[in-house]
């Protein structure tokens, strides 16, 4: 992670262009308007992850495996919701921000589940007018995203998943702070251990094998829960 002194937005964008995969650029004393200019300048480069916390701007350039995990996790969320017949609206790396809070973040995945019905047809609205996503995902391969937890809490994201590259932790927002939980509040029966096992399988046997295994495993779990 590299911290640099105050720069112009053009200098920030130029520095971002030279970030190697896995590197993070941190800049203090950045105004909200400059943050939004940076977001606009990086709009055609969606692989970057940009966060903003009361004047501190962070730009992260993920490594290639980051994207592979991101897409597979999205597939697994979809499969679980299909098995449970839950409505799902994927929002991907949408920039969730609130000017009044001076905070913004781009997760590695975001989803509406409980609020899916309410946002259908409204996704083209100003993001600040939308409710926060029901679930957000952060993937850590080379950099820690835990400092972003405060941003998610301020934005009132009810559920946050954290994947370290080996293990999954689920967190639920309670009284303004995240508390670790064993089972997803949004997707009943789903555990971090199950997702981690699916991700490990993908590394050895590929994503198709991982998705097929996960679908069988989760269907079996749901049947057992229904019979209990």
N, C-alpha and C positions, 0 to 999 in steps of 0.2 A: 504494500500500500504506500502510495506517495502523496504527501501533503504539499501543496504549492501555495505561494502567496496569492493575493487577490489578482485576478486576471480579467481581461475583457472577455466578452462572450466569444468573439472570434478566436482569441487565444485558447479559450477552454475547448472549443470545438476542434481546433488544430491539435491540441494535446490529446484529445480523445481519439483522434484518427491514428495516433501513433502508439496507442496502448496495446501491448501484446496480450494474447489470450491469458486470462487468469489474473490480470493486473487490475488494480483499482486506483482511481485518481480522486483525491479528496481536496476540496477547496473551501476555505472558510470565508465568511463575510460576503456571501453572494445574495443579492436582493431577489425577491420573488419574481420581479419582472425579468431579471437576467436568467433565472431558473427557467421561466417559460420560454425565453428566447433559445436557451440550450435545448429544451425539449423539441422546439420547432426545428432547430438545426439538425437534430439527430432523428427526425421523424422517418427518414428514408433509410435509417440504419438501425432496424429494430433489434439487432442482437445485443446492443448495449442495455444495461440496466441502470436507470437513473433514480436516485432518491434525494430528498431534500428535507432537512430537519432544522427549521428555525435559523436559516442562514448558512448551514453547512451542506454543500452540494457534493454528492458522491456519484461517480460514474464507474461502472464495473464492466469489463470486457470478458464475457464468459469463455471458457474453453469449449472445444467441440463436444465433449461428452456431456456437458451441461445441457445442451439442446436435446440430445438423445434422451436423457432422463426426463426432461421437461415434457416432451411429447408422449413418452410412454406413460408417465403419471397421469397425463390428461386422458389417455385411452383407458386407464384403469378406473379413473373416476367415472367415465362414461359407462363402462361395463357394470360397475357396482350400482349405479343409478338405474340402468336398464333392468338389472336383476330385481331390484326393489321397486320398480315402476315409479321412480321419483322423477319429477321434472328437473331438467338441467339446462342452464344457459351458460355456455363457456364464454369467458371474457379474456382469456389469454393474458397477455402482458399489458393490459390496459393501465394507463397512468392514473392512479387514484390519488386525488389531491384536494386539499381544502385551503384556499387562500387565507381564510380567517384563522386557521390553525398554523399556517406557515409550514405545512408538511405535505409531502408527496412521496409516492413510492410506486415502483413497477415490479410486481411479483413475477415469479416464474410460472405462475398459473393462478387464475382467479375464476370463481364460479358462483353463480346464483343457483341455489337449490330450493331452500324454503321460500325465497322471494322470486323464484324463476317466473312464475305466472305474472307477477306484478311488473316485471321489467320488459316483457315481450312487447315489441313495438316502440319502446322508449330508449333503446340503446344509442340512438343518434342524438339524444339530448345532451346538454352540457353535463359532463361527468360529475360536476359538483352538485347537480340537481338529483343525481341518482343515489339510492341507498348504497352503503358499502357492500361489497360482495360478501356472501355468506361464508366463503372459504377462500383462503389464499395460501399459496405454496412458496416456500423459499428453499432453494437448493444451494448447499455449500460444498464446493469442491476445493477451491483454493483460498476462499475468503469467508470470514464469518459474517453472517447476516443477522446475528442476534441483536446488534445495535439498532436494527430496523424495527425490532419488536415494539419499541415506544411509538414509532410512527403508526404502525398498524393499530395499536391500542388507541391512540388519539383519533384515528379515523373510524374507530368502533367496528373493526372487522371481527365478527364473533368467533371465528375459528381460524387457526393458523397451523400449517404443517411445516415441519423442518426436516429436510433430508440431508444427511451429512456425507452421502456417498456410500454409506454402509448401513446406517440406522435411520429410522423414522421416529419422530416425536410429534404427538398431537397436542395442541394447546387450545384452551377455551378461555375466552375473555370473561373475567369476573371482577366486578368493582374496579374496572380500569386497568387490570393487570392480567397477564396470561398465566394460567395454571395448567400444568401438564395433566392430560387425561389418557386413559388406556384405549378408549373407544371413541371414534369420531362422533361428535354430536349431530353432524349433518347427515351422515351415512350410517345408520344403525348396524352394529355388528362388525364394522370394519375396524381393524387394528393396524397400528404402524408396523407391527411384526409381519403381518400378511403382505403389506406393500413392500417392505424391505426384502422379503423372500422373493417376491415377483421381480424386483429390480436385480437381485443377485442372479436369478435364473436367466434374465435377459443378457447378462454379461457373458454367461457360459454358452447359452443355446440360442440366443437371439430373441427379438421382440415378439415374433409370432408365437414361439413356444411359451413365452412369459404371459402373453394375453390369454392363450388357451388354458394354461394352468390356472391363472387367476379366475377366469370365468367358472371353471369346474369347482375350484375351491370355494369361491364365494357362493355359488348356487347351493353347494352342499351345506355350507354353514347356514344359509337362510332356511333351507328345508329343516335342519335340525332345530333351529330356533322356533319355527312354526309348529313343530310337533311337540315341543317341550311344554 
